[in-house]
Amino acid sequence: MNGKKQTVFSGKAWVITEADGKLVDNIDTDMIFHNAHLAITDISKMGQHAFGNLQGWEDFPKKAGKGDILILGKNFGAGSSRQQAVDCFTALGVSCLVAESFGAIYKRNAINSGMPILCREGFANSNGALAFSNGDLVEVDLEKSEIRNKTKNFTAKLEPFTKVQMDIYQEGGLYAYGKKLQSAAA
């Protein structure tokens, strides 16, 4: 890859909550990208099915925009090793995912494909209320490991990218990163 990829993302927040306003935990890969659509292999066509099996969020693809940032609960992406559950967000132009935690396989798939994913234990402000709402202008800085809600003037630390995670992201995915390492060793 030529040049450094961006490490600061600004976009509209999508806070994946239940009707009571609490973050939805344990969103599995079938809720993210239903198995009825697994025959789709063209990434550009996957976005229209994102959250198609997550009650209350079925219309997300019609509302999402390029650069948007998802704020998610615990164990996001639990379940199968379905790569489409990562690629559907890429297809929509979502810039990064920030969750309290990710399912292990989902996390590995996202890192391997170069999707920026970050963790934060809790998203409450000093009053205990959720510090993010849908539509807030949010900025995520990979190098500073920070998330800023510019609408509500709230900043919080994130778990930092590892060096390898940043290298994979900068190369555009694990395959490109492996080719770079192979070239360097030759």
WOSUL-V507644 format. One record per helix or strand. SS is the DSSP state (H for helix, E for strand). FROM is the first residue (numbers start at 1). TO is the last residue. Records with the same first field share a line. If there is no record, write none. Layout:
SS->FROM-TO / FROM-TO
This chain:
E->8-15 / 17-17 / 23-23 / 28-28 / 69-72 / 76-76 / 78-78 / 96-99 / 102-102 / 116-119 / 124-124 / 130-130 / 137-141 / 146-149 / 154-157
H->29-32 / 35-37 / 43-45 / 47-49 / 60-63 / 84-92 / 104-113 / 163-171 / 174-185
